[in-house]
Amino acid sequence: MDRIQKGLERAVEQLESGGKSAHDAAEAIMTTDRVPKMAAYAFYRGKKRYVVGGIAKGSGMISPSLATMLAFIATDLPLAQGALQRALRPAVEESFNMISVDGDMSTNDAVYAFAPSGRGAAPPELAAALRQVCLDLAHAMVADGEGATKTLAMRVSGARTPAQARAIARAIINSNLVKTALYGEDPNWGRVLSAAGSARAGLDPEAWSLTLNGKPWVERGGIEALSEAEARRELEETNVIMELCLGMGAADATGWCCDISRDYVRINASYRT
């Protein structure tokens, strides 16, 4: 602890501010990341301007419930610790806990949020900025996934409850069969539905429908609205959007993942800490 304390004291003396310092900090925590990850948003309380900013790292071993990722978020708005925690939890649940690179988790994940000491509840402006910072950083991790060539935004709508929608979205984005089909541009919608069923969250086989990049892909009863060639062309996009409507209610959730490519295998076959 003596060495750590002395190191921290020296680090505090060298602290700097500004865009370059933020970039340097984001770059310093990278491991297999290809690019530094940063996000910041301003908001106003009355006439006073405040900022929420963050940096993060994470490229492999990323799965819902977090993995080998770190996120550091700060605001200059004074807040009570409990108020900041209450604002952070839903932002993390909607962002970092809804991403997947390879379905592997680790013990190393953490999200830290910092604010000057204050009183009172977090205002909605702070909550909105915090949510957007978390989403931007989470999306950046997916886009920078090890060996990634494509990303998938998987929206599950028409669910009975948010928990059902989240469980099914997570099952789909965590499926290696879905990820490899994404890489191979294989319009195998059966992989999406089988992954959805693996969540065991309840599916009506006669009620669901599936869209691809906003176009009806498979309608109720498993009737294909897009030909295989048309669906394959849609999967050639770098950023693919799918929506699985369960036809059971009004709740929804979105998860994000990237494909698994040959480069992912190469990186993890040779990478060792």
C-alpha positions as CSV (number, residue, x, y, z in Angstrom):
1,M,0.0,0.0,0.0
2,D,2.9,2.4,0.6
3,R,4.1,2.1,-3.0
4,I,0.5,2.6,-4.3
5,Q,0.0,5.6,-2.1
6,K,3.3,7.2,-3.3
7,G,2.5,6.5,-6.9
8,L,-1.0,8.1,-6.5
9,E,0.6,11.2,-4.9
10,R,3.0,11.6,-7.9
11,A,0.1,11.0,-10.4
12,V,-2.1,13.6,-8.8
13,E,0.8,16.2,-9.1
14,Q,0.9,15.4,-12.9
15,L,-2.9,15.6,-13.5
16,E,-3.9,17.7,-16.5
17,S,-7.2,18.6,-18.2
18,G,-8.5,19.0,-21.7
19,G,-9.1,16.8,-24.7
20,K,-5.5,15.6,-25.1
21,S,-5.5,14.4,-21.5
22,A,-8.8,12.6,-21.9
23,H,-7.4,10.9,-25.1
24,D,-4.2,9.9,-23.3
25,A,-6.1,8.4,-20.4
26,A,-8.4,6.5,-22.7
27,E,-5.4,5.2,-24.6
28,A,-3.5,4.2,-21.5
29,I,-6.1,1.7,-20.4
30,M,-6.4,-0.1,-23.8
31,T,-5.4,-3.8,-24.0
32,T,-6.5,-5.5,-27.2
33,D,-8.6,-2.4,-28.1
34,R,-7.8,-0.9,-31.5
35,V,-9.1,2.6,-30.7
36,P,-9.6,4.6,-27.5
37,K,-13.2,5.0,-26.3
38,M,-14.5,8.4,-25.1
39,A,-17.8,10.2,-24.8
40,A,-19.1,13.4,-23.3
41,Y,-22.3,15.4,-23.2
42,A,-23.2,18.8,-21.8
43,F,-26.5,19.8,-20.1
44,Y,-27.8,22.9,-18.4
45,R,-29.3,23.5,-14.9
46,G,-30.7,27.0,-15.2
47,K,-28.0,29.0,-16.9
48,K,-25.1,26.9,-15.7
49,R,-23.5,24.3,-18.0
50,Y,-22.4,20.9,-16.7
51,V,-20.8,18.0,-18.4
52,V,-20.8,14.2,-18.1
53,G,-17.8,12.5,-19.7
54,G,-16.3,9.1,-19.7
55,I,-13.6,6.8,-21.0
56,A,-13.7,3.0,-21.3
57,K,-11.8,0.0,-22.5
58,G,-13.0,-3.4,-23.7
59,S,-12.7,-5.4,-26.9
60,G,-12.7,-9.1,-26.0
61,M,-14.3,-11.2,-23.2
62,I,-17.4,-9.0,-23.4
63,S,-20.8,-10.4,-22.5
64,P,-24.0,-9.2,-20.9
65,S,-23.4,-8.6,-17.2
66,L,-20.0,-7.1,-18.2
67,A,-16.6,-8.7,-18.7
68,T,-13.0,-7.5,-19.1
69,M,-14.1,-3.9,-19.5
70,L,-13.5,-0.8,-17.4
71,A,-15.5,2.5,-17.6
72,F,-14.7,5.7,-15.8
73,I,-17.4,8.4,-15.9
74,A,-17.4,11.8,-14.2
75,T,-19.6,14.9,-13.9
76,D,-19.0,18.3,-12.4
77,L,-22.5,18.5,-11.1
78,P,-22.5,18.1,-7.3
79,L,-24.5,15.0,-6.3
80,A,-25.1,12.8,-3.3
81,Q,-23.5,9.4,-3.6
82,G,-26.8,7.6,-3.4
83,A,-28.3,9.9,-6.1
84,L,-25.4,9.2,-8.4
85,Q,-25.7,5.4,-7.8
86,R,-29.5,5.5,-8.5
87,A,-28.9,7.3,-11.8
88,L,-26.0,5.0,-12.8
89,R,-27.7,1.6,-12.3
90,P,-30.4,1.9,-15.0
91,A,-27.9,3.5,-17.4
92,V,-25.6,0.5,-17.0
93,E,-28.4,-2.0,-17.3
94,E,-29.5,-0.5,-20.6
95,S,-26.0,-0.1,-22.0
96,F,-23.1,-2.1,-20.8
97,N,-25.3,-5.0,-19.6
98,M,-26.8,-5.3,-23.1
99,I,-23.7,-5.9,-25.2
100,S,-21.8,-9.0,-26.3
101,V,-18.6,-9.5,-28.2
102,D,-17.9,-13.2,-27.6
103,G,-20.2,-14.4,-24.8
104,D,-17.3,-14.7,-22.3
105,M,-17.3,-13.0,-19.0
106,S,-14.5,-12.2,-16.6
107,T,-14.0,-11.0,-13.0
108,N,-12.4,-7.8,-14.0
109,D,-15.3,-5.6,-15.0
110,A,-16.3,-2.3,-13.4
111,V,-18.1,0.9,-14.0
112,Y,-17.1,3.9,-11.9
113,A,-18.9,7.2,-11.7
114,F,-17.6,10.3,-9.9
115,A,-19.1,13.6,-8.9
116,P,-18.4,16.4,-6.4
117,S,-20.2,15.9,-3.1
118,G,-23.7,17.4,-3.1
119,R,-27.3,16.9,-2.0
120,G,-30.5,16.0,-3.6
121,A,-31.7,13.7,-6.3
122,A,-30.1,13.5,-9.7
123,P,-31.9,15.8,-12.2
124,P,-33.4,14.3,-15.4
125,E,-30.8,16.3,-17.5
126,L,-28.0,14.5,-15.7
127,A,-29.7,11.1,-16.0
128,A,-30.2,11.6,-19.8
129,A,-26.5,12.6,-20.3
130,L,-25.3,9.8,-18.2
131,R,-27.4,7.3,-20.1
132,Q,-26.1,8.6,-23.5
133,V,-22.4,8.4,-22.3
134,C,-22.9,4.8,-21.2
135,L,-24.6,3.9,-24.5
136,D,-21.9,5.5,-26.6
137,L,-19.1,3.8,-24.7
138,A,-20.9,0.4,-24.8
139,H,-21.5,0.8,-28.6
140,A,-17.9,1.6,-29.1
141,M,-16.8,-1.6,-27.4
142,V,-19.0,-3.6,-29.7
143,A,-17.7,-1.8,-32.8
144,D,-14.2,-2.5,-31.6
145,G,-14.8,-6.1,-30.8
146,E,-11.8,-8.4,-31.4
147,G,-11.8,-9.2,-35.1
148,A,-15.2,-7.6,-35.6
149,T,-16.3,-6.6,-39.1
150,K,-20.0,-5.9,-38.4
151,T,-22.3,-4.9,-35.6
152,L,-25.8,-6.0,-34.9
153,A,-28.5,-4.0,-33.0
154,M,-31.0,-6.5,-31.9
155,R,-34.3,-5.1,-30.7
156,V,-36.9,-7.3,-29.1
157,S,-40.4,-5.7,-29.1
158,G,-43.9,-6.8,-28.2
159,A,-42.8,-8.6,-25.0
160,R,-44.9,-9.0,-22.0
161,T,-42.3,-7.4,-19.7
162,P,-39.0,-5.6,-20.0
163,A,-37.3,-8.6,-18.3
164,Q,-38.6,-11.0,-21.0
165,A,-37.5,-8.6,-23.8
166,R,-34.0,-8.2,-22.2
167,A,-33.6,-12.0,-21.7
168,I,-34.4,-12.8,-25.3
169,A,-32.3,-10.0,-26.7
170,R,-29.3,-11.1,-24.6
171,A,-29.8,-14.7,-25.7
172,I,-29.7,-13.6,-29.4
173,I,-26.6,-11.3,-29.1
174,N,-24.8,-13.9,-27.1
175,S,-25.3,-16.7,-29.7
176,N,-22.1,-17.8,-31.5
177,L,-24.3,-19.2,-34.3
178,V,-25.9,-15.8,-34.8
179,K,-22.5,-14.0,-34.7
180,T,-20.9,-16.3,-37.2
181,A,-24.0,-16.1,-39.5
182,L,-23.6,-12.3,-39.3
183,Y,-20.0,-12.6,-40.3
184,G,-20.8,-14.9,-43.2
185,E,-23.8,-12.8,-44.3
186,D,-25.9,-16.0,-44.0
187,P,-29.6,-15.1,-43.8
188,N,-30.4,-18.0,-41.5
189,W,-33.2,-16.6,-39.4
190,G,-33.7,-19.9,-37.8
191,R,-30.5,-19.2,-35.7
192,V,-32.1,-16.0,-34.4
193,L,-35.3,-17.8,-33.4
194,S,-33.5,-20.8,-31.8
195,A,-31.4,-18.4,-29.8
196,A,-34.5,-16.5,-28.7
197,G,-36.1,-19.8,-27.6
198,S,-33.0,-20.7,-25.6
199,A,-33.7,-17.9,-23.2
200,R,-36.8,-19.9,-22.0
201,A,-38.6,-16.6,-21.5
202,G,-41.7,-17.6,-23.3
203,L,-42.4,-17.4,-27.1
204,D,-45.7,-17.8,-29.0
205,P,-44.7,-19.7,-32.1
206,E,-47.6,-18.2,-34.0
207,A,-47.2,-14.6,-33.0
208,W,-43.6,-13.5,-33.7
209,S,-42.3,-11.7,-36.7
210,L,-38.8,-10.6,-37.8
211,T,-37.5,-7.5,-39.6
212,L,-34.1,-6.8,-41.1
213,N,-32.9,-3.3,-41.5
214,G,-36.5,-2.1,-41.2
215,K,-37.8,-4.5,-43.9
216,P,-40.2,-7.3,-43.1
217,W,-38.1,-10.5,-43.2
218,V,-40.2,-13.3,-41.7
219,E,-43.9,-12.7,-41.0
220,R,-46.1,-14.5,-38.6
221,G,-46.2,-18.3,-39.1
222,G,-42.7,-18.3,-40.5
223,I,-43.6,-16.9,-43.9
224,E,-40.5,-15.3,-45.6
225,A,-41.2,-11.8,-46.9
226,L,-37.6,-11.4,-48.2
227,S,-35.9,-13.8,-50.5
228,E,-32.6,-15.4,-49.5
229,A,-30.8,-13.2,-52.0
230,E,-32.5,-10.0,-50.7
231,A,-31.8,-10.9,-47.1
232,R,-28.2,-11.6,-47.9
233,R,-27.8,-8.2,-49.5
234,E,-29.1,-6.6,-46.3
235,L,-26.6,-8.5,-44.2
236,E,-23.8,-7.0,-46.4
237,E,-24.3,-3.8,-44.4
238,T,-21.6,-2.9,-41.8
239,N,-24.3,-2.1,-39.2
240,V,-27.2,-4.5,-39.2
241,I,-30.5,-3.9,-37.4
242,M,-32.9,-6.7,-36.6
243,E,-36.2,-6.5,-34.7
244,L,-38.0,-9.6,-33.3
245,C,-41.6,-8.7,-32.4
246,L,-43.0,-11.3,-30.0
247,G,-46.6,-10.1,-30.5
248,M,-47.3,-10.6,-26.8
249,G,-47.3,-7.2,-25.2
250,A,-45.8,-3.7,-25.3
251,A,-42.4,-4.0,-23.6
252,D,-39.1,-3.8,-25.5
253,A,-35.3,-4.0,-25.1
254,T,-32.3,-3.7,-27.4
255,G,-29.0,-5.5,-27.3
256,W,-25.8,-5.0,-29.4
257,C,-23.2,-7.4,-30.6
258,C,-20.5,-7.9,-33.2
259,D,-19.7,-10.8,-35.5
260,I,-17.2,-13.5,-34.8
261,S,-14.6,-13.6,-37.6
262,R,-11.5,-15.6,-38.4
263,D,-9.5,-12.8,-36.9
264,Y,-11.2,-13.3,-33.5
265,V,-9.9,-16.9,-33.5
266,R,-6.5,-15.8,-34.6
267,I,-6.3,-13.1,-31.9
268,N,-7.4,-15.3,-29.1
269,A,-5.4,-18.3,-30.2
270,S,-2.2,-16.3,-29.8
271,Y,-3.0,-13.7,-27.2
272,R,-1.7,-14.3,-23.7
273,T,-1.3,-11.9,-20.8
